[in-house]
């Protein structure tokens, strides 16, 4: 076993422990250095992930390193790096920075464990490590009632989803006698009649519900808008762009691989969930004046698009879902950080201001903060699927794959699903364009202000990644295809 393949997880774990110790030893005024230390650790992990293509399994095949795990680790590390860079400014005066950065790094490690999990127990442990850390991060602004409310709602709903998922896992263990995913696969392949029993269907439903909460699919979405709105904005970026992807990589591992014998039931369930999710998210987003809530409902709609990968379960559809997940992480993370810049500007004008993410504060942003406004302009168009962007590439590959399968099967309902997805994508342009109108058409609501460098750096990195994937998608498409091939789909 080449444990060097686990270097990113080992590095970030020890770095989190070191930050806790350093927080005790250094003064509160010197704790800003912990943000730079965390960013350096994440950057080193990112370089390692990009530069390493090895494969292996560890701890009795409980964890695996393969293209699927590596591309999702890339997503988690990039989002965490963006959040850390912005947090250097966001929490610069917070005396609990050591706790914040340690929790953020541990949350990242938990997400990475989920990406590599090849066993139901390892999967659950990874989920809980990431969830417990993000519960605290969501309520990190202890004097802000909205932040505490967000953390409480997130904790209650998250605990429920964990319970549902664990019960589903226990049923799968009872049926197969194993928690190892490859063993479960082999059991279903050699005992196909077991897969259509009522007990197995119940297990699938509980797993689907548990993963549905993590992915924020309707009707399991109710925690997302309130949590994203009330959490510190940099934490909202981490939750929307990073932690939601845990649910998708877990669903790819378990629902496609382990429950392959009941694929038809999963297809129909995900078709209904995907259509309802994308439609509900886009329709409700139209009426939102809070940009964080609008981005939250937009994120729900994006989850509906990604869920299309489960509807046909081909190599191209799964790779399209992975590509869209990668693009969404960059686009949504950057958009939330742009909202954080606006909140910073509003509070600079009035320290007692409320509703800092209200649409009215974005009026004339193109003149007040030109770099942030242009970056948000690019990211919103990318979220709508306008080329050249990661959003366009992901949606194109995903929608095209479902269309091809609809033609191959001569399936009218599959074609209808694609049409609904395209119409939803067009509908989203309306509420994105409304924000752009406020930024560039309406007069500014205050004086021009110097944009904080850490925020701008993080946002520009997100923009560069979004446009870079759109202009040069080939290596990312190949990586996503390799990841889909791991799942055995054709």
Protein Blocks (a to p, Z undefined) as FASTA:
>chain_A
ZZklmmmmmmmmmmmmmmmmmmmmpcfklmmmmmmmmmmmmmmmmmmmmmpccdcdeehh
laccdfklmmmmmmmmmmmmmmmmmmmmmmmmpcklmmmmmmmmmmmmmmmmmmmpcbfk
lmmmmmmmmmmmmmmmmmmmmmlmklmmmmmmmmmmmmmmmmmmmmmmmmmmmmnopabf
klmmmmmmmmmmlmmpmklmmmmmmmmmmmmmmnopafklmmmmmmmmmpcfklmmmmmm
mmmmmmmmmmmmmmmmmmmmmmmmmmmmmmmmmmmmmmmmmmmmmmpmblklmmmmmmmm
mmmmmmmmmmnopaklmmmmmmmmmmmmmmmmmmmmmmmmmmmmmmmmomkbghklbfkl
mgoklmmmmmlmmmmmmmmmmmnopacdfklmmmmmmmmmmmmmmmmnopaklmmmmmmm
mmmmmmmmmmmmmmmmmmmmmccfbdcddddfklmmmmmmmmmmmmmmmmmmmlmmmmmm
mmmmmnopZZ
